[in-house]
Amino acid sequence: MTDELRLRRELREAALAHRPDHARILARVERGLAVSASRPSRNPSGLRRTGFLVAVTVAAVVGIGGAVGIGGLAATGPTAPQPCPAAVPPVPSTGPGARATGTVDAGGNRWWAQSDLALTTDAPAEGVLVELRIARTPGVVSTGHWRTRPAEDFTETVTEETGHLVYRWILKPGRTVPPGSHVFAGQYNHAEGVRDFRADSYTVVLTGTDGGRSTLRGGFRTAAAR
């Protein structure tokens, strides 16, 4: 029996065993090639024949039961280069510590109200946005606004947006709000009676000297009577 037939028979037997063993199969292949190489060959095409045997051997190993498949052979090769992980953006630092409380001023009456935002900051803020959103309940019309900080430090606007009357204060570039207590207030008329303020809200955004940002949001409650 020729070396080629003997190798094919052994590989076929290994395939029928349904429990492929990489080490056993490769050992047989190596022994077969060693025997073939040790015998004098009268065939001038011996090099081509040896190459043919290696090709047949590899093809057979690849085809055995999937367990000795391409994945198994590839595992012995060089490891493919792994992509570099994407750069993770730095987490912004936390802004100035602050607390805020929204109240409907007790000094209002059946036709007029004032919504106050009491803001307490623990550190200087180089950026400040304060926004009061008053729901457009019947008869709501702005009658004014004020703040305890200097007026020239802020850009102040009052706009009518869908469903809300919006009071907005934005700190001008180059100005700073120091630590402490500050008040921002919006005033408005409304239909006679007790107004429903449950849809009113506020937003405060503070930027510290290091660029860190803090955001506060909330609603309003009734202030205690004076």
C-alpha positions in Angstrom: 0.0 0.0 0.0 1.4 3.4 -0.9 2.1 6.1 1.6 -0.6 8.2 0.1 -3.3 5.5 0.4 -2.2 4.6 4.0 -2.5 8.3 5.0 -5.9 8.6 3.4 -7.2 5.5 5.2 -5.9 6.7 8.6 -7.5 10.1 8.1 -10.8 8.5 7.1 -10.8 6.3 10.2 -10.2 9.3 12.4 -13.1 11.1 10.7 -15.5 8.2 11.4 -14.6 8.1 15.0 -16.6 11.3 15.6 -14.3 12.3 18.4 -11.5 14.1 16.6 -8.3 14.5 18.5 -6.0 17.2 17.1 -2.9 15.9 18.7 -3.4 12.3 17.5 -4.3 13.3 13.9 -1.3 15.6 13.6 1.0 13.0 15.1 -0.1 10.5 12.5 0.5 13.0 9.7 4.0 13.8 11.0 4.9 10.1 11.2 3.6 9.5 7.7 5.6 12.4 6.3 8.7 11.3 8.3 8.5 7.7 6.8 8.1 9.1 3.3 11.0 11.4 3.7 13.3 8.7 5.0 12.8 6.4 2.0 14.8 7.0 -1.2 12.6 8.2 -4.0 13.0 7.3 -7.6 10.4 9.7 -8.6 12.0 12.9 -9.8 8.7 14.7 -8.9 9.1 13.7 -5.2 9.0 17.3 -4.1 5.6 17.8 -5.9 4.4 14.5 -4.4 5.3 15.6 -0.9 3.5 18.8 -1.5 0.5 16.9 -2.7 0.5 14.8 0.5 0.6 17.9 2.7 -2.2 19.5 0.8 -4.3 16.3 1.1 -3.5 16.1 4.8 -4.5 19.7 5.4 -7.7 19.4 3.4 -8.7 16.2 5.4 -7.9 17.8 8.7 -10.0 20.9 7.8 -13.0 18.7 6.8 -13.1 16.4 9.9 -16.3 17.0 11.9 -15.9 20.8 11.9 -14.1 20.4 15.3 -10.8 20.3 13.4 -11.9 23.0 11.0 -10.5 26.3 9.9 -11.0 27.8 13.3 -8.8 25.1 14.9 -6.0 25.7 12.3 -6.3 29.5 12.5 -5.8 29.3 16.3 -2.2 28.2 15.7 -1.4 31.2 13.5 -0.3 34.7 14.6 -2.9 36.6 16.6 -4.7 39.2 14.5 -4.0 42.8 15.7 -6.8 44.1 17.9 -8.3 47.6 17.2 -7.5 50.3 19.6 -10.3 51.2 22.0 -12.2 54.4 21.1 -11.1 57.4 23.1 -13.4 58.1 26.0 -14.3 61.8 26.4 -13.4 63.2 29.8 -16.3 63.4 32.3 -17.1 67.1 32.9 -16.5 68.2 36.5 -19.5 69.0 38.7 -20.4 72.7 38.8 -21.0 74.9 41.8 -23.0 73.4 44.7 -26.4 75.1 44.8 -30.0 74.7 46.1 -33.2 76.2 44.7 -36.8 76.6 45.9 -39.7 77.8 43.9 -42.7 79.4 45.7 -45.8 81.4 44.8 -45.5 84.6 46.8 -48.0 85.0 49.6 -48.4 88.7 48.7 -50.5 87.9 45.6 -54.3 88.3 45.3 -57.2 87.0 43.3 -56.0 88.8 40.1 -52.3 88.9 40.5 -49.4 86.7 41.5 -45.6 86.5 41.8 -43.5 83.4 41.4 -40.2 83.5 43.3 -37.0 81.4 42.8 -34.7 81.4 45.8 -31.2 80.3 44.7 -28.3 79.6 47.1 -24.9 79.1 45.6 -21.9 77.7 47.5 -19.2 78.8 45.0 -18.7 81.6 42.4 -20.5 81.1 39.1 -19.2 82.5 35.8 -22.2 81.3 33.9 -25.8 81.5 35.1 -29.1 80.7 33.3 -32.3 81.1 35.3 -35.6 80.3 33.7 -39.1 80.5 35.1 -41.9 78.9 33.1 -45.4 80.0 34.1 -48.2 78.0 32.5 -50.6 80.0 30.4 -53.7 79.5 32.5 -56.6 81.8 31.8 -55.7 85.5 31.9 -52.0 85.1 32.5 -50.1 88.3 31.3 -46.7 89.5 32.4 -46.6 92.6 34.6 -42.9 92.6 35.4 -39.9 90.8 36.9 -36.9 91.5 39.2 -33.8 89.9 40.7 -31.6 90.7 43.7 -28.4 90.7 41.6 -27.5 93.9 39.6 -29.7 94.3 36.5 -26.6 95.2 34.4 -25.1 91.8 35.0 -27.9 90.0 33.1 -29.7 89.8 29.8 -33.4 89.6 30.8 -36.2 88.5 28.5 -39.9 87.6 28.8 -41.3 85.5 26.0 -44.6 83.8 25.2 -43.9 80.2 24.2 -46.4 77.4 23.5 -48.3 77.0 26.7 -46.0 79.1 28.9 -44.9 82.6 29.8 -41.1 82.4 30.1 -38.9 84.6 32.2 -35.2 84.2 31.5 -32.1 85.7 33.0 -28.6 85.0 31.5 -25.4 86.2 33.1 -23.4 88.4 30.8 -19.8 87.3 29.7 -17.2 88.5 32.2 -19.6 88.8 35.1 -19.6 86.6 38.2 -22.3 85.6 40.7 -20.7 85.2 44.1 -21.7 82.6 46.7 -24.8 83.5 48.6 -28.6 83.8 48.4 -30.2 85.2 45.3 -33.8 85.7 44.2 -35.4 85.9 40.8 -39.1 86.7 40.4 -41.7 86.9 37.7 -45.0 88.8 38.1 -48.2 88.4 36.2 -52.0 88.9 36.2 -54.3 86.0 35.9 -58.1 85.3 35.8 -59.9 86.0 39.0 -59.7 83.3 41.6 -57.1 80.9 42.9 -54.7 80.1 40.0 -53.5 76.5 39.4 -49.7 76.7 39.4 -49.0 72.9 39.3 -47.7 73.2 35.7 -45.2 76.0 36.5 -41.5 75.1 36.6 -38.0 76.5 36.9 -34.5 75.6 35.5 -31.2 76.8 36.8 -27.8 76.1 35.0 -24.6 77.2 36.8 -21.1 77.1 35.3 -18.2 77.2 37.8 -14.8 78.9 37.3 -13.3 75.5 36.3 -16.0 74.9 33.6 -18.0 72.4 35.7 -21.8 72.6 35.3 -24.7 72.1 37.7 -28.4 72.0 36.7 -31.4 72.4 39.0 -35.0 71.8 38.1 -38.2 71.9 40.0 -41.7 73.2 40.5 -43.5 75.7 42.8 -45.3 75.5 46.0 -47.4 78.0 48.0 -45.4 80.2 50.3 -46.4 80.6 53.9 -48.6 83.6 54.5 -46.8 86.6 55.9 
